[in-house]
Amino acid sequence: MNQEKPTYTIAVIPGDGIGPEIVSAACAVLQQVAAVDNFTMNFIQYEAGAGAYQKYGNALPVESMAGCREADAIFKGPTGLPDVRLPDGTEAGVLGGRFRNGLDLYVNLRPIKLYPNVPSALANRQPGEIDWVMVRENTEGLYASRGNGVVATSGQAATDTLMITRLGTERIVRYAFEEARRRANKKRVTCVDKSNVLRSFAFFRQIFREIAQNYPDVEADTMYVDAAAQALVLEPDRFDVLVTENLFGDILSDLGGATVGGIGVCAGANIGDQYAYFEPIHGSAPRLAGTGRANPMAAILAGGLMLNYLGRRDSAAKIERAIEQAFQQKTIVLKPDGSAGTGTQAVAEAILKQLSV
């Protein structure tokens, strides 16, 4: 968390598909709240993603990465297109791993919150009953094996390595407890693991318990991942902050998204000690590009997360209240597929109107 300043430089990556449209809508909201609270946000755009790969042969050009390193924060739209691929067959525009590992962004923060009049997949759940945050370790776990898995020469087996380190676990667990203090909600951190089966997760839980002793004001809870998956559906109101390994956090946060209207209303923050980037967690949805129907809500929520990181908590709270009021008054309507029933621009305008009240 940074101290507030009068002026911020934000590196903006519009992304692919619907990215430019929803990022533009979110930047308009950020500019509005900055004007209300009397500070300045200078947005500098950089090319990255599938479009950059097609143009330069590199999804993250050197100039773009340099600009991101110099900024106060990075605001990123969804990147990648299904038909733009590397020679090995994987998508060329996916940037998450390059940013997370290149900038040591060890925290992936994913808030899961049910807003008024947003249909939940869970029957009879009301706003306030689903409001938790996933703190996912971002640099190790099973995903650390990305690109390093081994296929046996026989072609009959393959292996990937799940890596848990003390350093990585200590810092992510500390962040989770600090987040519980900042939220001042239930003040509970739940460690999600599979320590009954895997030694690596037993190590993760051991370190969690060690760190928990330094936070007597926050309840320390533990749960196996299979039990957690069930509890997130049956009793989501028991959770406040969850902390877990990379793969588990990825899966469970998407499960959580389904309970609050889909990942179209879910944002993510990727935070390290020196750098951070903020993004909607959904994809580039090229079929919606240019239709005016893309839902910018996740991008706008990502902007709020960025303001929190920059030390502008009051401004972030204004955006949060504006979103809640717009949903409450039904000036924002989401379709069952998560797209914006009122259109991209109308969603942004509804929030801008609330900010000007």
C-alpha positions as CSV (number, residue, x, y, z in Angstrom):
1,M,0.0,0.0,0.0
2,N,1.4,3.4,-1.0
3,Q,1.0,6.9,0.4
4,E,-1.3,9.2,-1.5
5,K,0.3,11.7,-4.0
6,P,-1.1,14.6,-6.0
7,T,-0.2,13.0,-9.3
8,Y,0.0,9.4,-10.5
9,T,1.5,7.9,-13.7
10,I,-0.5,4.8,-14.8
11,A,0.8,2.5,-17.5
12,V,-2.3,1.3,-19.4
13,I,-2.4,-1.8,-21.5
14,P,-5.7,-1.7,-23.4
15,G,-5.4,-5.4,-24.4
16,D,-7.2,-7.4,-27.1
17,G,-10.8,-8.0,-28.0
18,I,-13.1,-6.0,-25.8
19,G,-10.1,-4.8,-23.8
20,P,-9.8,-1.3,-25.3
21,E,-13.6,-0.6,-24.8
22,I,-13.8,-1.7,-21.2
23,V,-10.4,-0.1,-20.2
24,S,-11.6,3.2,-21.8
25,A,-14.8,3.1,-19.7
26,A,-12.9,2.3,-16.5
27,C,-10.4,5.1,-17.2
28,A,-13.3,7.6,-17.5
29,V,-14.5,6.5,-14.1
30,L,-11.0,6.9,-12.6
31,Q,-10.6,10.4,-14.1
32,Q,-14.0,11.4,-12.7
33,V,-13.2,10.3,-9.1
34,A,-9.7,11.9,-9.4
35,A,-11.4,15.2,-10.3
36,V,-13.8,14.9,-7.4
37,D,-11.0,14.2,-4.9
38,N,-8.6,16.7,-6.4
39,F,-5.7,14.6,-7.7
40,T,-4.4,13.7,-11.2
41,M,-4.0,10.4,-13.0
42,N,-1.8,10.5,-16.1
43,F,-2.6,7.4,-18.3
44,I,0.2,6.3,-20.7
45,Q,-0.8,3.6,-23.1
46,Y,1.5,0.7,-24.1
47,E,1.1,-2.1,-26.6
48,A,1.0,-5.6,-25.3
49,G,-0.9,-8.8,-25.9
50,A,-1.8,-10.7,-29.1
51,G,-2.0,-7.6,-31.2
52,A,1.6,-6.7,-30.2
53,Y,2.7,-10.2,-30.9
54,Q,1.3,-10.0,-34.4
55,K,2.9,-6.6,-35.0
56,Y,6.3,-7.1,-33.3
57,G,6.7,-10.9,-32.7
58,N,6.7,-10.1,-29.0
59,A,3.6,-9.9,-26.8
60,L,5.4,-7.7,-24.4
61,P,7.7,-5.3,-26.2
62,V,10.8,-4.1,-24.3
63,E,9.5,-0.5,-24.4
64,S,6.2,-1.5,-22.9
65,M,7.8,-3.4,-20.0
66,A,10.1,-0.5,-19.3
67,G,7.1,1.9,-19.2
68,C,5.3,-0.4,-16.8
69,R,8.4,-0.5,-14.5
70,E,8.4,3.3,-14.4
71,A,4.7,3.8,-13.6
72,D,3.1,4.0,-10.2
73,A,0.8,1.2,-11.2
74,I,-0.2,-0.9,-14.3
75,F,-3.8,-1.0,-15.5
76,K,-4.3,-3.9,-17.9
77,G,-7.1,-5.0,-20.1
78,P,-7.6,-8.7,-21.0
79,T,-5.0,-10.0,-23.5
80,G,-4.8,-12.9,-25.8
81,L,-6.8,-14.1,-28.8
82,P,-7.6,-17.7,-29.5
83,D,-6.3,-17.8,-33.0
84,V,-3.0,-16.0,-32.2
85,R,-0.6,-18.7,-31.0
86,L,3.1,-19.4,-30.4
87,P,4.8,-22.2,-32.4
88,D,4.2,-24.6,-29.4
89,G,0.5,-24.1,-29.8
90,T,-0.1,-22.0,-26.6
91,E,-1.7,-18.5,-26.8
92,A,0.8,-15.8,-27.7
93,G,-0.9,-12.9,-25.9
94,V,-1.1,-14.2,-22.4
95,L,1.0,-11.9,-20.2
96,G,0.2,-12.9,-16.6
97,G,3.2,-15.1,-16.1
98,R,5.6,-12.6,-17.6
99,F,4.4,-9.8,-15.3
100,R,4.0,-11.9,-12.2
101,N,7.4,-13.5,-12.4
102,G,9.2,-10.7,-14.0
103,L,8.1,-8.2,-11.5
104,D,7.8,-10.6,-8.5
105,L,4.1,-9.9,-8.0
106,Y,3.6,-12.6,-5.4
107,V,0.0,-11.6,-4.3
108,N,-3.0,-12.3,-6.5
109,L,-5.9,-10.6,-4.8
110,R,-9.4,-11.5,-6.0
111,P,-12.4,-10.0,-4.1
112,I,-15.7,-11.9,-4.4
113,K,-18.7,-9.8,-3.6
114,L,-22.5,-10.0,-4.4
115,Y,-24.0,-6.7,-5.4
116,P,-27.7,-5.7,-5.2
117,N,-30.0,-7.1,-7.9
118,V,-27.2,-9.2,-9.4
119,P,-28.5,-12.8,-9.7
120,S,-26.5,-15.4,-7.8
121,A,-26.2,-19.0,-8.7
122,L,-26.9,-19.7,-5.1
123,A,-30.6,-19.5,-4.1
124,N,-31.7,-16.8,-1.7
125,R,-28.3,-15.3,-1.1
126,Q,-28.4,-11.5,-0.5
127,P,-25.8,-8.8,-0.7
128,G,-23.6,-8.9,2.4
129,E,-23.8,-12.6,2.6
130,I,-21.1,-13.2,0.0
131,D,-18.1,-10.8,0.6
132,W,-14.7,-12.5,0.8
133,V,-11.3,-12.1,-0.7
134,M,-9.0,-14.7,-2.2
135,V,-5.3,-14.1,-1.5
136,R,-3.6,-16.5,-3.9
137,E,0.2,-17.1,-3.9
138,N,1.2,-16.0,-7.4
139,T,4.8,-17.1,-8.1
140,E,5.2,-20.7,-7.0
141,G,2.9,-23.7,-6.3
142,L,2.1,-26.0,-9.2
143,Y,2.1,-23.1,-11.7
144,A,5.8,-22.6,-11.0
145,S,6.2,-25.6,-13.2
146,R,4.8,-23.7,-16.2
147,G,7.0,-24.5,-19.2
148,N,9.1,-26.9,-17.2
149,G,7.0,-30.0,-17.1
150,V,8.5,-33.2,-18.4
151,V,7.0,-35.8,-20.7
152,A,8.7,-39.1,-20.5
153,T,10.5,-40.3,-23.7
154,S,8.1,-43.2,-23.9
155,G,5.2,-40.7,-24.2
156,Q,3.3,-42.6,-21.5
157,A,3.7,-40.2,-18.6
158,A,4.2,-36.5,-17.7
159,T,5.2,-34.7,-14.5
160,D,5.1,-31.2,-13.1
161,T,6.6,-30.1,-9.8
162,L,4.6,-28.3,-7.0
163,M,7.0,-25.9,-5.2
164,I,6.3,-24.4,-1.8
165,T,9.0,-22.3,-0.2
166,R,9.2,-20.7,3.2
167,L,9.9,-17.3,1.8
168,G,6.9,-17.5,-0.6
169,T,4.6,-18.8,2.0
170,E,5.5,-16.4,4.8
171,R,5.0,-13.3,2.7
172,I,1.7,-14.4,1.2
173,V,0.3,-15.4,4.6
174,R,1.4,-12.1,6.2
175,Y,-0.3,-10.3,3.4
176,A,-3.5,-12.3,4.0
177,F,-3.5,-11.3,7.7
178,E,-2.8,-7.7,6.9
179,E,-5.7,-7.8,4.4
180,A,-8.1,-9.1,7.1
181,R,-7.1,-6.2,9.3
182,R,-7.6,-3.7,6.5
183,R,-11.0,-5.1,5.7
184,A,-12.2,-5.0,9.3
185,N,-14.9,-7.4,8.4
186,K,-15.0,-10.8,10.1
187,K,-11.2,-10.6,10.7
188,R,-10.8,-14.2,9.8
189,V,-8.1,-15.8,7.6
190,T,-8.8,-19.3,6.3
191,C,-5.8,-21.3,5.0
192,V,-6.9,-23.6,2.2
193,D,-4.6,-26.6,1.5
194,K,-4.4,-30.4,1.0
195,S,-2.1,-31.0,4.0
196,N,-3.8,-34.4,4.7
197,V,-2.3,-35.8,1.5
198,L,0.7,-33.8,0.3
199,R,3.8,-32.9,2.3
200,S,4.2,-29.6,0.5
201,F,0.8,-28.4,1.8
202,A,1.6,-29.7,5.3
203,F,4.6,-27.3,5.1
204,F,2.3,-24.5,3.9
205,R,-0.1,-25.0,6.8
206,Q,2.8,-25.2,9.3
207,I,4.1,-21.8,8.2
208,F,0.5,-20.4,8.3
209,R,0.2,-21.4,11.9
210,E,3.5,-19.8,12.7
211,I,2.6,-16.5,11.1
212,A,-0.9,-16.5,12.7
213,Q,0.7,-16.2,16.2
214,N,1.7,-12.7,15.3
215,Y,-1.9,-11.7,14.6
216,P,-3.8,-12.5,17.8
217,D,-6.6,-10.0,16.7
218,V,-7.4,-12.1,13.6
219,E,-9.0,-15.5,13.7
220,A,-6.8,-18.2,12.0
221,D,-8.8,-21.0,10.3
222,T,-7.8,-24.0,8.3
223,M,-9.7,-26.1,5.7
224,Y,-8.9,-28.7,3.1
225,V,-9.5,-27.6,-0.4
226,D,-12.3,-30.0,-1.2
227,A,-14.1,-29.0,2.0
228,A,-13.5,-25.3,1.1
229,A,-15.0,-25.8,-2.4
230,Q,-18.2,-27.2,-0.8
231,A,-18.3,-24.5,1.9
232,L,-18.0,-21.7,-0.7
233,V,-21.3,-22.9,-2.2
234,L,-23.2,-24.0,1.0
235,E,-22.0,-21.3,3.5
236,P,-20.1,-18.5,1.7
237,D,-20.9,-16.1,4.5
238,R,-18.4,-17.9,6.8
239,F,-15.5,-16.6,4.8
240,D,-13.5,-13.3,5.0
241,V,-10.0,-13.8,3.6
242,L,-8.8,-17.1,2.1
243,V,-5.1,-17.8,1.5
244,T,-3.8,-20.6,-0.6
245,E,-1.5,-22.0,-3.3
246,N,-1.5,-20.8,-6.9
247,L,-3.6,-23.5,-8.6
248,F,-6.1,-23.8,-5.8
249,G,-6.6,-20.0,-5.6
250,D,-7.2,-19.9,-9.4
251,I,-9.9,-22.5,-9.3
252,L,-11.7,-21.4,-6.1
253,S,-11.8,-17.7,-7.1
254,D,-13.5,-18.7,-10.4
255,L,-15.9,-20.8,-8.4
256,G,-16.6,-17.8,-6.2
257,G,-17.2,-15.7,-9.3
258,A,-20.0,-18.0,-10.3
259,T,-21.8,-17.2,-7.0
260,V,-21.8,-13.4,-7.6
261,G,-23.0,-13.1,-11.2
262,G,-19.9,-14.5,-13.0
263,I,-16.4,-13.4,-13.5
264,G,-17.7,-10.4,-15.5
265,V,-18.1,-8.7,-12.1
266,C,-14.7,-9.8,-10.7
267,A,-11.4,-8.0,-10.7
268,G,-7.9,-9.0,-9.8
269,A,-4.8,-7.3,-8.3
270,N,-1.3,-8.6,-8.7
271,I,0.9,-7.0,-6.1
272,G,4.6,-7.2,-5.2
273,D,6.8,-5.1,-2.9
274,Q,7.7,-2.7,-5.8
275,Y,5.2,-3.1,-8.6
276,A,1.5,-4.0,-9.1
277,Y,-1.0,-4.4,-12.0
278,F,-4.7,-4.5,-11.9
279,E,-7.1,-6.2,-14.4
280,P,-10.5,-7.7,-15.0
281,I,-10.1,-11.4,-14.5
282,H,-12.2,-12.4,-17.6
283,G,-10.9,-12.9,-21.1
284,S,-10.8,-10.8,-24.2
285,A,-14.1,-12.1,-25.6
286,P,-13.4,-11.2,-29.2
287,R,-16.9,-12.1,-30.3
288,L,-18.2,-9.1,-28.3
289,A,-15.5,-6.6,-29.5
290,G,-17.1,-3.6,-31.2
291,T,-20.7,-4.6,-30.3
292,G,-21.0,-2.1,-27.4
293,R,-22.3,-5.0,-25.2
294,A,-19.1,-5.8,-23.3
295,N,-19.5,-5.4,-19.5
296,P,-16.9,-3.0,-18.1
297,M,-17.7,-3.7,-14.5
298,A,-14.7,-5.9,-13.8
299,A,-12.4,-3.3,-15.3
300,I,-14.0,-0.5,-13.2
301,L,-13.7,-2.7,-10.1
302,A,-10.0,-3.2,-11.0
303,G,-9.6,0.5,-11.0
304,G,-11.0,0.7,-7.5
305,L,-8.4,-1.9,-6.4
306,M,-5.7,0.2,-8.0
307,L,-6.8,3.3,-6.1
308,N,-6.6,1.3,-2.8
309,Y,-3.1,0.3,-3.7
310,L,-2.1,3.9,-4.5
311,G,-3.3,5.0,-1.1
312,R,-6.5,6.6,-2.3
313,R,-8.9,4.5,-0.2
314,D,-11.5,7.2,0.1
315,S,-11.7,7.4,-3.7
316,A,-11.9,3.6,-4.1
317,A,-14.8,3.7,-1.6
318,K,-16.6,6.3,-3.7
319,I,-16.4,4.0,-6.7
320,E,-17.6,1.0,-4.6
321,R,-20.6,3.0,-3.4
322,A,-21.4,4.3,-6.9
323,I,-21.4,0.7,-8.2
324,E,-23.7,-0.5,-5.3
325,Q,-26.1,2.4,-5.9
326,A,-26.2,1.9,-9.6
327,F,-27.1,-1.8,-9.1
328,Q,-29.6,-0.9,-6.4
329,Q,-31.4,1.5,-8.7
330,K,-31.2,-0.9,-11.6
331,T,-29.4,1.6,-13.8
332,I,-27.0,-1.3,-14.4
333,V,-28.5,-4.6,-15.5
334,L,-26.5,-7.7,-16.2
335,K,-27.7,-10.5,-18.6
336,P,-27.4,-14.1,-17.5
337,D,-24.3,-14.5,-19.5
338,G,-22.6,-11.7,-17.6
339,S,-22.7,-9.2,-20.5
340,A,-24.0,-5.6,-19.9
341,G,-27.7,-5.5,-20.7
342,T,-27.6,-1.8,-20.9
343,G,-24.4,-1.6,-22.9
344,T,-20.8,-0.8,-22.2
345,Q,-21.2,3.0,-22.3
346,A,-24.4,3.0,-20.3
347,V,-22.7,1.1,-17.4
348,A,-19.9,3.6,-17.3
349,E,-22.4,6.5,-17.4
350,A,-24.5,5.1,-14.6
351,I,-21.4,5.0,-12.3
352,L,-20.2,8.4,-13.5
353,K,-23.7,9.8,-12.6
354,Q,-23.5,8.4,-9.1
355,L,-20.0,9.9,-8.6
356,S,-21.3,13.3,-9.5
357,V,-24.2,13.2,-7.0
